[in-house]
Amino acid sequence: MTAEFKKAVAAVEEKEWHPLEREIEGRILATGQEWAEVCFVPAWAARSKKGPGYRFLAIRELLGQKEFPGMEVQLPFPTLNWGEQQYKLFGVVTNRDLAGDKLIWWSRERCGKGEEMHAIMKNDLAGGHLPSAHFGANATWWAIMILAFNLNSLMKHLALPEGWESKRLKAVRFGFINLAGRVVNRSRQLIIRLSGSHPAYAILLEVRRRLRALWMATESTVLALDPP
């Protein structure tokens, strides 16, 4: 929230501010906030004409209580005065072309997801425990971790039954991977025997069915793309 951005926000005409509303169970509810597009180009975004284009949006919210003269305090969030009114002020920068209100709600729905994914990569998949003092080895370790993260996400969405998409790798490991069984090597075949009464047994059968269906769909697509 730079002084230049605040100056650009203050120059926005009053008619350009739109109420930010939210739909809950078919009802449109007011949030007490307003948004507007801001004509603002910072130095870092104007270094090249071929660079990506960005949009800047401002969100303001009227403070319910005015400051008493001589008793001004430092608030823990940015503010801006319009005449005698004081507002909370927030900024959003994006390269998307969504309508302003939809863009703001999309951004808020994503809050916390980046941190959650970083926690999974660092803790569940050992991305935070680099094995070497060499940059190249650590970069390879990180690339393998990203590959494992993507494969795990695909497995949960495509192979595991409904309800497993949101489970962390620890839950998948204890509920699906770390199973007690007997490994039998007979007639040049490797057989794993599990207890039929185990709750994961039905899940394993469903996973095998889904993987087979996925493989058959992939094979048919490849055959359709191959020339005769």
MIVO-34646 format. One record per residue: x, y, z of N, C-alpha, C in turn; residue number from 1. Coordinates in nm, 3 decimals. Atoms other than C-alpha are relative to their C-alpha. Layout:
BEGIN
n.X/n.Y/n.Z/ca.X/ca.Y/ca.Z/c.X/c.Y/c.Z/i
X/Y/Z/X/Y/Z/X/Y/Z/NUM
...
***
This chain:
BEGIN
n.X/n.Y/n.Z/ca.X/ca.Y/ca.Z/c.X/c.Y/c.Z/i
0.086/-0.118/0.000/0.000/0.000/0.000/0.090/0.124/0.000/1
-0.095/-0.110/0.011/0.232/0.271/-0.128/-0.074/0.133/-0.004/2
0.059/-0.134/0.006/0.174/0.645/-0.116/-0.051/0.031/-0.140/3
0.044/-0.024/0.138/0.150/0.650/-0.499/-0.133/-0.069/-0.028/4
0.126/0.070/0.022/-0.126/0.388/-0.495/-0.114/0.072/0.073/5
0.103/-0.074/-0.073/-0.317/0.579/-0.227/-0.041/0.126/-0.075/6
0.029/-0.122/0.076/-0.289/0.894/-0.439/-0.088/-0.033/-0.120/7
0.081/0.040/0.114/-0.429/0.708/-0.741/-0.141/-0.038/0.043/8
0.132/0.037/-0.051/-0.715/0.569/-0.532/-0.080/0.124/0.036/9
0.069/-0.123/-0.038/-0.799/0.914/-0.398/-0.053/0.075/-0.122/10
0.043/-0.069/0.122/-0.833/1.035/-0.760/-0.118/-0.068/-0.068/11
0.115/0.070/0.059/-1.106/0.779/-0.839/-0.128/0.077/0.031/12
0.125/-0.073/-0.020/-1.439/0.952/-0.889/-0.100/-0.084/0.078/13
0.096/0.069/-0.087/-1.721/0.868/-0.653/-0.093/-0.093/-0.078/14
0.091/0.083/0.079/-1.939/0.730/-0.933/0.064/-0.130/-0.047/15
-0.069/0.121/0.043/-1.673/0.470/-1.013/0.003/-0.108/0.108/16
0.002/0.099/-0.108/-1.716/0.295/-0.678/-0.127/-0.082/-0.007/17
0.113/0.093/0.010/-1.941/-0.013/-0.686/-0.014/-0.077/0.130/18
0.018/0.079/-0.123/-2.096/-0.194/-0.388/0.045/-0.144/-0.022/19
-0.044/0.140/0.004/-1.938/-0.531/-0.316/-0.104/-0.084/0.071/20
0.109/0.082/-0.054/-2.222/-0.777/-0.267/0.036/-0.147/-0.008/21
-0.027/0.143/-0.005/-2.223/-1.144/-0.185/-0.132/-0.077/-0.005/22
0.119/0.083/0.011/-2.473/-1.415/-0.276/0.013/-0.120/0.092/23
0.001/0.112/-0.094/-2.555/-1.663/0.002/-0.139/-0.062/-0.004/24
0.126/0.075/0.008/-2.825/-1.926/-0.054/-0.104/0.075/-0.080/25
0.092/-0.068/0.090/-2.979/-1.725/-0.335/-0.035/0.142/0.040/26
0.028/-0.136/-0.045/-2.989/-1.399/-0.138/0.123/0.088/-0.020/27
-0.107/-0.097/0.019/-2.781/-1.091/-0.224/0.013/0.082/0.127/28
-0.025/-0.068/-0.126/-2.625/-0.948/0.090/0.107/0.107/-0.019/29
-0.099/-0.108/0.004/-2.440/-0.620/0.130/0.112/-0.030/0.098/30
-0.116/0.024/-0.085/-2.090/-0.638/0.276/0.051/0.126/0.066/31
-0.051/-0.125/-0.054/-2.041/-0.271/0.356/0.130/0.045/-0.066/32
-0.123/-0.034/0.072/-1.748/-0.260/0.113/-0.034/0.044/-0.142/33
0.013/-0.046/0.138/-1.703/-0.093/-0.226/0.132/-0.025/-0.072/34
-0.120/0.025/0.079/-1.460/-0.161/-0.509/0.001/0.091/-0.123/35
-0.015/-0.084/0.119/-1.326/0.036/-0.804/0.130/-0.037/-0.070/36
-0.122/0.014/0.079/-1.076/-0.001/-1.087/0.084/0.127/0.019/37
-0.090/-0.111/-0.025/-0.772/0.219/-1.028/0.097/0.014/-0.117/38
-0.097/-0.028/0.107/-0.570/0.381/-1.307/0.136/0.022/0.066/39
-0.127/-0.005/-0.073/-0.229/0.302/-1.164/0.100/-0.092/-0.068/40
-0.108/0.078/0.063/0.096/0.185/-1.327/0.128/0.024/0.080/41
-0.123/-0.019/-0.077/0.385/0.136/-1.085/0.123/-0.016/-0.087/42
-0.124/0.004/0.079/0.746/0.157/-1.198/0.037/-0.142/-0.038/43
-0.042/0.137/0.031/0.802/-0.218/-1.176/-0.083/-0.064/-0.112/44
0.086/0.054/0.105/0.513/-0.282/-1.419/0.014/0.074/-0.131/45
-0.011/-0.082/0.121/0.620/-0.021/-1.675/0.141/-0.002/-0.057/46
-0.138/0.005/0.048/0.975/-0.130/-1.751/0.007/-0.041/-0.147/47
-0.003/0.046/0.139/0.884/-0.287/-2.085/-0.140/0.005/-0.058/48
0.130/-0.001/0.067/0.603/-0.238/-2.337/-0.050/-0.141/-0.028/49
0.038/0.138/0.027/0.607/-0.614/-2.398/-0.032/-0.078/0.127/50
0.028/0.068/-0.125/0.558/-0.695/-2.031/-0.149/-0.030/0.017/51
0.142/0.033/-0.024/0.234/-0.842/-1.895/-0.077/0.120/0.050/52
0.086/-0.108/-0.046/-0.057/-0.610/-1.831/-0.066/-0.035/0.132/53
0.059/0.024/-0.131/-0.191/-0.574/-1.478/-0.115/0.097/0.024/54
0.111/-0.083/-0.046/-0.513/-0.440/-1.331/0.014/0.021/0.150/55
-0.006/-0.032/-0.142/-0.529/-0.266/-0.997/-0.141/0.036/0.046/56
0.131/-0.025/-0.059/-0.845/-0.270/-0.787/0.019/0.047/0.144/57
0.001/-0.048/-0.137/-0.915/-0.088/-0.463/-0.131/-0.040/0.066/58
0.118/0.035/-0.080/-1.156/-0.199/-0.191/0.001/0.091/0.123/59
0.008/-0.088/-0.116/-1.273/0.047/0.070/-0.118/-0.040/0.087/60
0.104/0.032/-0.098/-1.479/-0.001/0.385/-0.007/0.113/0.101/61
0.018/-0.114/-0.089/-1.620/0.284/0.590/0.020/-0.042/0.145/62
-0.019/0.026/-0.142/-1.498/0.291/0.948/-0.120/0.052/0.078/63
0.122/-0.035/-0.071/-1.786/0.297/1.190/0.016/0.112/0.101/64
-0.023/-0.101/-0.102/-1.626/0.528/1.441/0.104/0.099/-0.047/65
-0.093/-0.103/0.041/-1.459/0.857/1.363/0.107/0.023/0.108/66
-0.105/-0.034/-0.094/-1.134/0.964/1.521/-0.033/0.131/0.070/67
0.018/-0.125/-0.073/-1.152/1.226/1.793/0.121/0.090/-0.024/68
-0.113/-0.091/0.023/-0.941/1.535/1.727/0.100/-0.007/0.116/69
-0.105/0.007/-0.100/-0.610/1.509/1.907/0.019/-0.137/0.060/70
-0.012/0.137/-0.055/-0.660/1.136/1.980/0.021/-0.101/-0.112/71
-0.023/0.089/0.111/-0.549/0.987/1.649/0.094/-0.113/0.043/72
-0.081/0.117/-0.032/-0.405/0.637/1.677/0.044/-0.066/-0.130/73
-0.051/0.073/0.116/-0.203/0.419/1.439/-0.077/-0.131/-0.012/74
0.080/0.121/0.019/-0.444/0.158/1.307/0.083/-0.109/-0.066/75
-0.081/0.111/0.056/-0.314/-0.189/1.210/-0.033/-0.034/-0.144/76
0.034/0.023/0.140/-0.445/-0.156/0.853/0.003/0.134/-0.071/77
-0.006/-0.126/0.074/-0.417/0.105/0.574/-0.136/0.070/0.000/78
0.122/-0.081/0.005/-0.673/0.386/0.575/0.020/0.115/-0.096/79
-0.005/-0.118/0.088/-0.760/0.678/0.350/-0.124/0.084/0.030/80
0.109/-0.092/-0.030/-0.975/0.984/0.410/-0.061/0.055/-0.129/81
0.074/-0.067/0.104/-1.244/1.103/0.169/-0.087/0.105/0.067/82
0.072/-0.104/-0.071/-1.359/1.436/0.300/0.007/-0.023/0.150/83
0.005/0.025/-0.144/-1.473/1.378/0.657/-0.012/-0.148/0.033/84
0.016/0.144/-0.021/-1.507/1.002/0.608/0.137/-0.068/-0.005/85
-0.122/0.079/-0.001/-1.231/0.754/0.687/-0.034/-0.145/-0.035/86
0.026/0.134/0.050/-1.211/0.417/0.513/0.121/-0.090/0.023/87
-0.103/0.102/0.018/-1.017/0.097/0.542/0.029/-0.011/-0.149/88
-0.035/0.007/0.141/-0.830/0.048/0.216/0.081/-0.126/-0.026/89
-0.071/0.119/0.043/-0.720/-0.271/0.045/0.026/0.009/-0.150/90
-0.032/0.000/0.141/-0.559/-0.330/-0.293/0.012/-0.140/-0.055/91
-0.012/0.129/0.069/-0.570/-0.616/-0.543/0.065/0.027/-0.135/92
-0.063/-0.008/0.132/-0.339/-0.658/-0.843/-0.014/-0.135/-0.067/93
0.027/0.125/0.070/-0.413/-0.918/-1.108/0.028/0.015/-0.148/94
-0.009/0.001/0.146/-0.362/-1.017/-1.470/-0.121/-0.070/-0.062/95
0.120/0.066/0.049/-0.707/-1.178/-1.500/-0.101/0.102/-0.052/96
0.099/-0.088/0.064/-0.999/-1.036/-1.698/-0.140/-0.016/0.059/97
0.131/0.014/-0.062/-1.280/-1.124/-1.458/-0.057/0.136/0.039/98
0.063/-0.120/-0.055/-1.531/-0.865/-1.347/0.056/0.026/0.139/99
-0.066/-0.036/-0.124/-1.404/-0.676/-1.044/-0.053/-0.073/0.121/100
0.055/0.066/-0.118/-1.646/-0.821/-0.788/0.027/-0.149/0.000/101
-0.030/0.142/0.007/-1.601/-1.177/-0.913/0.147/-0.029/0.028/102
-0.142/0.015/-0.024/-1.226/-1.132/-0.909/0.033/0.008/0.149/103
-0.025/-0.015/-0.144/-1.231/-1.017/-0.546/-0.044/-0.124/0.076/104
0.046/0.121/-0.071/-1.440/-1.315/-0.432/0.086/-0.119/-0.036/105
-0.091/0.110/0.039/-1.220/-1.553/-0.632/0.129/0.008/0.079/106
-0.124/-0.017/-0.075/-0.913/-1.408/-0.461/-0.018/-0.038/0.146/107
0.023/0.031/-0.141/-1.066/-1.440/-0.115/-0.024/-0.148/0.022/108
0.021/0.144/-0.015/-1.171/-1.799/-0.173/0.132/-0.077/-0.003/109
-0.130/0.066/0.007/-0.806/-1.881/-0.244/0.084/0.023/0.126/110
-0.081/-0.035/-0.117/-0.686/-1.737/0.089/0.034/-0.125/0.080/111
-0.045/0.112/-0.082/-0.481/-1.990/0.280/0.038/-0.124/-0.078/112
-0.029/0.121/0.076/-0.459/-2.247/0.001/0.147/-0.009/-0.038/113
-0.142/0.004/0.032/-0.107/-2.145/-0.100/0.083/-0.048/0.118/114
-0.071/0.044/-0.120/0.016/-2.184/0.258/-0.024/-0.148/0.028/115
0.031/0.141/-0.023/-0.163/-2.520/0.283/0.082/-0.089/-0.093/116
-0.079/0.081/0.095/0.009/-2.651/-0.032/0.148/0.002/0.037/117
-0.140/-0.006/-0.041/0.347/-2.526/0.090/0.026/-0.090/0.120/118
-0.015/0.087/-0.117/0.293/-2.708/0.421/0.004/-0.146/-0.042/119
0.000/0.139/0.048/0.213/-3.031/0.235/0.132/-0.033/-0.066/120
-0.126/0.026/0.070/0.523/-3.000/0.016/0.117/-0.006/0.097/121
-0.113/-0.007/-0.092/0.754/-2.913/0.306/-0.004/-0.112/0.104/122
0.009/0.096/-0.110/0.622/-3.154/0.571/-0.037/-0.140/-0.046/123
0.046/0.134/0.041/0.434/-3.440/0.402/0.095/-0.064/-0.100/124
-0.083/0.055/0.107/0.674/-3.479/0.109/0.148/0.036/0.016/125
-0.141/-0.024/-0.035/1.002/-3.374/0.279/0.066/0.107/-0.086/126
-0.061/-0.108/0.077/1.049/-3.069/0.060/0.076/0.099/0.086/127
-0.070/-0.090/-0.089/1.164/-2.875/0.363/0.126/-0.058/0.062/128
-0.121/0.066/-0.053/1.447/-3.122/0.440/0.092/-0.032/-0.117/129
-0.087/0.018/0.115/1.700/-3.074/0.163/0.119/-0.088/0.038/130
-0.097/0.103/-0.038/1.958/-3.355/0.149/0.145/0.041/-0.016/131
-0.139/-0.028/0.036/2.271/-3.174/0.035/0.030/0.149/0.015/132
-0.044/-0.139/0.001/2.475/-2.856/0.046/0.020/0.052/-0.142/133
-0.018/-0.037/0.141/2.486/-2.851/-0.336/-0.134/0.041/-0.059/134
0.124/-0.055/0.056/2.229/-2.644/-0.523/-0.063/-0.098/-0.098/135
0.055/0.090/0.101/2.189/-2.892/-0.811/-0.069/-0.121/0.061/136
0.061/0.116/-0.065/2.120/-3.188/-0.582/-0.131/0.041/0.068/137
0.122/-0.045/-0.066/1.865/-2.987/-0.383/-0.109/0.034/-0.102/138
0.098/-0.031/0.105/1.699/-2.867/-0.705/-0.063/-0.129/-0.054/139
0.052/0.129/0.044/1.665/-3.230/-0.817/-0.096/-0.058/0.103/140
0.086/0.047/-0.108/1.522/-3.325/-0.479/-0.134/0.073/-0.003/141
0.123/-0.079/0.004/1.268/-3.042/-0.506/-0.085/-0.038/-0.121/142
0.076/0.039/0.120/1.170/-3.143/-0.862/-0.068/-0.135/0.021/143
0.060/0.131/-0.027/1.112/-3.503/-0.749/-0.119/0.016/0.097/144
0.109/-0.024/-0.094/0.900/-3.374/-0.461/-0.122/0.058/-0.071/145
0.112/-0.057/0.076/0.687/-3.164/-0.700/-0.069/-0.107/-0.083/146
0.058/0.109/0.078/0.639/-3.469/-0.923/-0.084/-0.090/0.090/147
0.076/0.083/-0.093/0.530/-3.675/-0.621/-0.128/0.070/0.045/148
0.118/-0.077/-0.041/0.293/-3.396/-0.513/-0.108/-0.006/-0.108/149
0.097/0.002/0.109/0.127/-3.386/-0.856/-0.058/-0.140/-0.020/150
0.050/0.137/0.015/0.103/-3.766/-0.882/-0.097/-0.035/0.113/151
0.090/0.026/-0.112/-0.051/-3.782/-0.536/-0.134/0.071/-0.019/152
0.124/-0.073/0.025/-0.305/-3.515/-0.630/-0.083/-0.068/-0.109/153
0.072/0.070/0.105/-0.394/-3.697/-0.951/-0.060/-0.131/0.050/154
0.051/0.126/-0.052/-0.429/-4.026/-0.766/-0.125/0.022/0.085/155
0.116/-0.024/-0.086/-0.669/-3.877/-0.513/-0.123/0.040/-0.080/156
0.114/-0.046/0.080/-0.887/-3.720/-0.784/-0.048/-0.105/-0.099/157
0.037/0.092/0.108/-0.881/-4.001/-1.042/-0.018/-0.144/0.046/158
0.001/0.141/-0.037/-0.827/-4.327/-0.856/-0.071/-0.027/0.133/159
0.059/0.026/-0.131/-0.936/-4.296/-0.494/-0.148/0.033/0.000/160
0.145/-0.027/-0.005/-1.307/-4.303/-0.405/-0.030/0.141/0.048/161
0.043/-0.133/-0.041/-1.508/-3.993/-0.326/0.025/0.022/0.149/162
-0.028/-0.033/-0.139/-1.410/-3.818/-0.005/0.147/-0.001/0.035/163
-0.143/0.007/-0.026/-1.035/-3.875/-0.036/0.075/0.119/-0.058/164
-0.070/-0.110/0.067/-0.956/-3.560/-0.237/0.065/0.097/0.098/165
-0.051/-0.099/-0.095/-0.904/-3.341/0.068/0.092/-0.058/0.106/166
-0.082/0.063/-0.103/-0.705/-3.592/0.276/0.148/0.026/-0.025/167
-0.144/-0.019/0.008/-0.341/-3.524/0.352/0.069/-0.134/-0.022/168
-0.074/0.122/0.031/-0.072/-3.773/0.259/0.013/-0.090/0.121/169
-0.009/0.082/-0.120/-0.043/-3.888/0.621/-0.123/-0.088/0.016/170
0.123/0.078/-0.009/-0.408/-3.996/0.621/-0.005/-0.107/-0.108/171
-0.004/0.100/0.108/-0.362/-4.171/0.285/0.096/-0.112/0.036/172
-0.100/0.101/-0.033/-0.052/-4.348/0.414/-0.051/-0.098/0.105/173
0.046/0.087/-0.108/-0.211/-4.482/0.732/-0.130/-0.073/-0.036/174
0.127/0.064/0.032/-0.549/-4.560/0.578/0.000/-0.083/-0.125/175
0.004/0.067/0.130/-0.444/-4.699/0.243/0.132/-0.065/-0.039/176
-0.130/0.050/0.045/-0.068/-4.757/0.201/0.061/-0.095/0.103/177
-0.062/0.082/-0.105/0.061/-4.892/0.536/-0.099/-0.105/0.049/178
0.092/0.107/-0.034/-0.149/-5.210/0.540/0.077/-0.127/0.030/179
-0.061/0.129/-0.033/-0.060/-5.539/0.702/-0.045/-0.105/-0.102/180
0.032/0.102/0.099/-0.043/-5.820/0.449/0.113/-0.102/-0.010/181
-0.099/0.105/0.022/0.148/-6.126/0.336/0.044/0.003/-0.146/182
-0.056/0.001/0.135/0.379/-6.119/0.034/0.038/-0.142/-0.036/183
-0.024/0.138/0.044/0.384/-6.448/-0.155/0.061/0.003/-0.138/184
-0.067/0.011/0.129/0.627/-6.519/-0.438/-0.013/-0.145/-0.047/185
0.029/0.137/0.043/0.497/-6.825/-0.625/-0.026/-0.002/-0.149/186
0.019/0.021/0.144/0.511/-6.946/-0.983/0.033/0.127/-0.079/187
-0.047/-0.123/0.065/0.702/-6.634/-1.089/-0.104/0.111/0.005/188
0.099/-0.104/-0.024/0.418/-6.422/-0.955/0.016/0.055/0.141/189
-0.006/-0.066/-0.129/0.422/-6.171/-0.672/-0.142/0.028/0.045/190
0.137/-0.010/-0.049/0.103/-6.193/-0.468/0.002/0.065/0.138/191
0.017/-0.064/-0.130/0.000/-5.970/-0.180/-0.137/-0.037/0.053/192
0.126/0.044/-0.062/-0.265/-6.115/0.048/-0.036/0.093/0.115/193
0.053/-0.088/-0.104/-0.476/-5.885/0.261/-0.123/-0.064/0.062/194
0.120/0.047/-0.067/-0.750/-5.952/0.508/-0.123/0.057/-0.067/195
0.121/-0.045/0.067/-1.086/-5.937/0.338/-0.090/0.084/0.088/196
0.084/-0.078/-0.091/-1.242/-5.781/0.649/0.057/0.138/0.028/197
-0.061/-0.131/-0.024/-1.004/-5.483/0.647/-0.077/0.108/-0.076/198
0.076/-0.105/0.071/-1.182/-5.153/0.561/0.065/0.045/-0.129/199
-0.068/-0.045/0.120/-0.915/-5.076/0.301/-0.013/-0.099/-0.116/200
0.009/0.101/0.107/-0.986/-5.396/0.106/-0.095/0.045/-0.111/201
0.097/-0.048/0.100/-1.293/-5.253/-0.066/0.055/0.120/-0.074/202
-0.060/-0.117/0.066/-1.100/-4.932/-0.136/0.101/-0.044/-0.104/203
-0.098/0.050/0.096/-0.821/-5.128/-0.304/-0.067/-0.054/-0.125/204
0.071/0.051/0.117/-1.069/-5.305/-0.530/-0.055/0.114/-0.085/205
0.052/-0.114/0.074/-1.229/-4.972/-0.623/0.112/0.074/-0.073/206
-0.114/-0.067/0.064/-0.886/-4.819/-0.695/0.045/-0.078/-0.122/207
-0.039/0.083/0.116/-0.793/-5.112/-0.921/-0.100/0.015/-0.114/208
0.101/-0.016/0.104/-1.123/-5.075/-1.106/0.015/0.135/-0.069/209
-0.014/-0.133/0.059/-1.071/-4.702/-1.157/0.127/0.013/-0.082/210
-0.125/-0.006/0.076/-0.710/-4.740/-1.267/-0.013/-0.076/-0.131/211
0.020/0.075/0.124/-0.811/-5.005/-1.519/-0.086/0.078/-0.098/212
0.086/-0.081/0.087/-1.090/-4.783/-1.654/0.078/0.118/-0.058/213
-0.082/-0.111/0.048/-0.845/-4.493/-1.678/0.099/-0.046/-0.105/214
-0.095/0.054/0.098/-0.588/-4.711/-1.858/-0.069/-0.032/-0.132/215
0.073/0.034/0.123/-0.849/-4.837/-2.106/-0.041/0.126/-0.075/216
0.037/-0.125/0.066/-0.968/-4.482/-2.175/0.121/0.064/-0.067/217
-0.122/-0.055/0.058/-0.608/-4.372/-2.233/0.042/-0.077/-0.123/218
-0.037/0.083/0.114/-0.538/-4.664/-2.463/-0.090/0.029/-0.121/219
0.090/-0.028/0.113/-0.849/-4.593/-2.673/0.028/0.136/-0.060/220
-0.033/-0.132/0.053/-0.750/-4.228/-2.703/0.126/-0.005/-0.084/221
-0.125/0.012/0.076/-0.398/-4.320/-2.816/-0.024/-0.069/-0.133/222
0.029/0.071/0.125/-0.533/-4.565/-3.074/-0.076/0.089/-0.097/223
0.076/-0.090/0.086/-0.771/-4.300/-3.205/0.090/0.107/-0.062/224
-0.092/-0.103/0.053/-0.483/-4.052/-3.248/0.101/-0.058/-0.096/225
-0.099/0.061/0.089/-0.251/-4.299/-3.422/-0.054/-0.007/-0.142/226
0.046/0.012/0.139/-0.268/-4.293/-3.804/-0.022/-0.147/-0.035/227
0.025/0.139/0.038/-0.405/-4.609/-3.969/0.119/-0.059/-0.074/228
***
